[in-house]
């Protein structure tokens, strides 16, 4: 089981700030994204975010980053400032 956190406007689109997710046979971050978007709306919107940022255990992560039980995964859109 992992903990998934959604930040910024993703939280609004998904409808809640976090959830628990059973990894089953998911090995990496790319697999998690495929599993989440396959749920349909609202998770399908994750695939539409340009430059989606991800962190695993509070460190920047990439599609091939491995996942294991107990991990914390965060999804957040790119942030611009001015």
C-alpha positions as CSV (number, residue, x, y, z in Angstrom):
1,X,0.0,0.0,0.0
2,X,1.3,3.5,-0.9
3,X,0.1,6.9,0.0
4,X,-0.6,9.3,-3.0
5,X,-0.8,13.0,-2.5
6,X,-2.3,15.5,-5.0
7,X,-1.2,19.2,-4.9
8,X,-2.3,22.5,-6.3
9,X,-5.0,22.3,-9.0
10,X,-4.6,18.5,-9.2
11,X,-6.2,18.3,-5.8
12,X,-9.2,20.2,-7.1
13,X,-9.5,18.1,-10.2
14,X,-9.2,14.8,-8.3
15,X,-11.5,15.9,-5.6
16,X,-9.4,15.0,-2.5
17,X,-5.9,15.7,-1.3
18,X,-4.7,12.1,-0.8
19,X,-5.5,8.4,-1.1
20,X,-4.1,5.0,-0.4
21,X,-3.4,2.7,-3.3
22,X,-2.6,-1.0,-3.4
23,X,0.4,-1.5,-5.7
24,X,-0.3,-5.2,-6.7
25,X,2.0,-5.8,-9.7
26,X,2.9,-2.1,-10.2
27,X,6.7,-1.8,-10.2
28,X,7.4,1.9,-11.0
29,X,6.0,5.4,-11.3
30,X,5.0,4.9,-14.9
31,X,3.0,1.8,-14.0
32,X,1.2,3.8,-11.3
33,X,0.3,6.6,-13.7
34,X,-1.1,4.0,-16.2
35,X,-3.1,2.4,-13.4
36,X,-4.5,5.6,-12.1
37,X,-5.4,7.0,-15.5
38,X,-7.1,3.7,-16.5
39,X,-9.6,4.4,-13.7
40,X,-11.1,7.1,-15.9
41,X,-12.2,10.5,-14.6
42,X,-11.0,12.3,-12.7
43,X,-7.6,10.5,-12.6
44,X,-7.4,10.4,-16.4
45,X,-6.7,14.1,-16.2
46,X,-3.2,13.3,-14.8
47,X,-2.2,12.2,-18.3
48,X,-3.2,15.6,-19.6
49,X,-1.0,17.7,-17.4
50,X,2.0,19.0,-19.3
51,X,5.3,18.5,-17.4
52,X,3.6,16.7,-14.5
53,X,6.0,16.6,-11.5
54,X,6.3,13.6,-9.3
55,X,8.1,12.9,-6.1
56,X,8.6,9.6,-4.3
57,X,9.4,9.9,-0.6
58,X,9.9,13.6,-1.0
59,X,12.5,13.3,-3.8
60,X,11.9,14.2,-7.4
61,X,11.0,11.0,-9.4
62,X,10.8,9.9,-13.0
63,X,8.7,7.3,-14.9
64,X,11.2,4.5,-14.1
65,X,11.5,5.3,-10.4
66,X,10.7,2.0,-8.6
67,X,7.9,1.8,-6.1
68,X,7.5,-0.4,-3.0
69,X,4.9,-0.8,-0.2
70,X,5.1,2.1,2.2
71,X,6.2,4.7,-0.3
72,X,4.7,8.2,-0.5
73,X,4.0,9.5,-4.0
74,X,3.2,13.1,-4.7
75,X,1.8,14.6,-8.0
76,X,2.0,18.3,-8.6
77,X,1.8,20.5,-11.7
78,X,4.7,22.7,-12.7
79,X,4.6,26.0,-10.8
80,X,5.4,29.4,-12.3
81,X,6.1,32.5,-10.4
82,X,6.4,36.1,-11.1
